[in-house]
Amino acid sequence: MTTPETVSTIYLATDHAGFALKEVVKDWLLSLGKYKVVDCGAKLLESEDDFPDFIKLAAGAVSVKPENSKAFIFGGSGQGEAMVANRFNNVRATVYYGGNIEIIRLSREHNDANILSFGARFVTPDEVIEVAKMWLATNPTLNERHVRRIKKIETITRELRKQ
C-alpha cells in the first residue's frame, strides 16, 4: 500500500491530447521539490502520436515499484490510457474527467489506485492540480475488506497472465 510518505517518484505520460496539461502538472510537481518526476513522453507535441507508446512506460515503471511510485497519465478522455495502464501487474488506474472529486478520493481510500488518468478535454489545469493534490495526500484505509479486494484484483491479473 502506498501512502503519501512512501511515494518518491511520479511518472507522467501522455499523447498529443494531454500534452499541454502534462506540462502544467510537471511544472507544478517540480515546483514542490518533493518528488522525482519522470516524464515518459510525449516530449514533443505531435498530432499523430499514439498514447499506448507512452502510457506503457509509466505504467510499467509503477508496476515494478508500486510501493513507492505513482503516475499521472493524460489523454483526450483518459479512458484508453487507463485501459492500457490497467494491463500491468500491480497497477490500479482510475480516471477523472470532471465532476465530483470524491470518487477520486475513494479510488485511493478503497482501491489504493496508483495511477490517475485525466481526460484532458474535459478538465481545466486548476481542476487537475486540485484533484492531484488531494489524490496524492489521500491514504488507503487499510480496512480489511479493501485490502482483501485489492489482493483479489492482483490475483485475477496474475491468473489471466498465465492463460
Long-range contacts (C-beta under 8 A, 24 or more apart in sequence): 1-67, 1-112, 1-140, 1-142, 1-147, 2-66, 2-67, 2-68, 2-69, 2-70, 2-112, 2-114, 2-140, 3-139, 3-140, 4-136, 4-137, 4-138, 4-139, 6-67, 6-68, 7-35, 7-68, 7-69, 7-70, 7-136, 8-35, 8-36, 8-68, 8-69, 9-35, 9-36, 9-37, 9-38, 9-61, 9-65, 9-68, 9-69, 9-70, 10-35, 10-36, 10-37, 10-38, 10-69, 10-70, 10-71, 10-72, 11-38, 11-40, 11-57, 11-58, 11-61, 11-62, 11-69, 11-70, 11-71, 11-72, 12-37, 12-38, 12-39, 12-40, 12-58, 12-71, 12-72, 12-73, 12-74, 13-39, 13-40, 13-41, 13-51, 13-54, 13-55, 13-57, 13-58, 13-59, 13-71, 13-73, 13-74, 13-81, 14-41, 14-42, 14-51, 14-54, 14-73, 14-74, 14-75, 14-81, 14-120, 15-42, 15-49, 15-50, 15-51, 15-53, 15-54, 15-74, 15-75, 16-42, 16-45, 16-46, 16-47, 16-48, 16-49, 17-51, 17-74, 17-75, 17-76, 17-120, 17-121, 18-73, 18-74, 18-75, 18-76, 18-78, 18-81, 18-118, 18-120, 19-45, 19-74, 20-45, 20-120, 21-74, 21-118, 21-120, 21-123, 21-125, 21-128, 22-72, 22-74, 24-125, 24-128, 24-129, 25-72, 25-74, 25-125, 25-128, 25-129, 25-132, 28-129, 28-132, 51-75, 51-80, 51-81, 51-84, 52-80, 52-84, 55-81, 55-84, 55-85, 56-84, 56-88, 58-85, 58-115, 59-84, 59-85, 59-86, 59-87, 59-88, 59-91, 59-93, 59-115, 60-88, 62-88, 62-90, 62-91, 62-114, 62-115, 63-88, 63-89, 63-90, 63-91, 64-90, 66-90, 66-91, 66-114, 69-114, 70-114, 70-115, 70-116, 70-136, 71-114, 71-115, 71-116, 72-115, 72-116, 72-117, 72-118, 72-132, 73-115, 73-116, 73-117, 73-118, 74-117, 74-118, 74-120, 75-117, 75-118, 75-119, 75-120, 76-119, 76-120, 76-121, 77-119, 77-121, 77-122, 78-117, 78-118, 78-119, 78-120, 79-117, 79-119, 81-117, 82-115, 82-117, 85-115, 85-117, 89-154, 89-157, 89-158, 89-161, 90-114, 90-154, 91-115, 92-150, 92-153, 93-117, 95-119, 96-123, 96-128, 96-131, 97-121, 97-122, 97-123, 98-122, 98-123, 98-127, 101-130, 101-131, 101-134, 104-131, 104-134, 104-135, 105-134, 105-135, 105-138, 107-135, 108-135, 108-138, 108-139, 108-140, 109-138, 109-139, 109-140, 109-141, 109-146, 110-140, 110-141, 110-143, 110-146, 110-149, 111-140, 111-146, 111-149, 111-150, 111-153, 112-140, 112-146, 112-150
